[in-house]
Amino acid sequence: MGQEVLSKVNASDEFEMCCGVDKFEGNNDSFPTYTNINDIKELPDVIIDFSIPEATMNILEFATNKHIPIVIATTGFSDEQLALIKKFSENIPIFRSGNMSYEINIMSNIVAQLATKLKDSNIEIIETHHKNKIDSPSGTALILADSINEALNNEMEYQYDRHSVRRKRPENEIGIHSIRGGTEVGKHTVLFLGENETLEITHTVTSRGVFANGALKAAKFIINQENGLYNMRDLI
């Protein structure tokens, strides 16, 4: 994703890459790459974070000390880490989304509306990603589940594994299933399984450039905001 963001920045007249952070030493001649964020000498206007949760916490400390807005596109946070992000947002503007695609967030709105109209249906979410993705379920699957749950008055429960469950499927359950393999960028399907018929809504990403474009839109948005926590709904 760092390469995707760099590609979009280089093609843009609105952004300039001043430096990068990676656990591996960079060889880019156009800007310095650091292995430790605290070694950064430049002062960026905004930080875009596609990393892992543990790294994000360090980035947030740096951003807070320098009062730099940040776009968090990392997923897989624990509840404790999400609470810390909320705490950090009291001091800097933070944009966080489990998926930077504009269309997946439109899908989130659509499935929420469908959930209120198909109340007798059972709801299942299937997400597919490449074999190297670490977190499961995906942040996008949780975005979709949370959107549906909010539309249904937060009465739904999430079921991630039925292997050890010996019971009839409860009506207030959302099943969430993860598939990992190959080079799949990202595919998410929400199924509304009713009596003798099923409605499926699917979103498929074929290029990571989609997420880079979304991150840049978020960066342009967040630099003009007050301290606080923002997401794709605010951008849309």
HELIX and SHEET records of a PDB file:
HELIX    1   1 GLY A    2  ASN A   10  1                                   9    
HELIX    2   2 ILE A   37  ASP A   39  5                                   3    
HELIX    3   3 PRO A   53  LYS A   66  1                                  14    
HELIX    4   4 ASP A   79  PHE A   88  1                                  10    
HELIX    5   5 TYR A  102  LYS A  117  1                                  16    
HELIX    6   6 GLY A  139  ALA A  151  1                                  13    
HELIX    7   7 GLY A  209  ILE A  222  1                                  14    
HELIX    8   8 MET A  232  LEU A  235  1                                   4    
SHEET    1   A 2 GLY A  20  VAL A  21  0                                        
SHEET    2   A 2 THR A  33  TYR A  34  1                                        
SHEET    1   B 4 ILE A  47  ASP A  49  0                                        
SHEET    2   B 4 ILE A  70  ILE A  72  1                                        
SHEET    3   B 4 PRO A  93  ARG A  96  1                                        
SHEET    4   B 4 GLY A 228  TYR A 230  1                                        
SHEET    1   C 5 GLU A 157  GLN A 159  0                                        
SHEET    2   C 5 GLU A 173  ARG A 180  1                                        
SHEET    3   C 5 ASN A 122  HIS A 129  1                                        
SHEET    4   C 5 GLY A 186  LEU A 193 -1                                        
SHEET    5   C 5 THR A 198  VAL A 205 -1                                        
END                                                                             
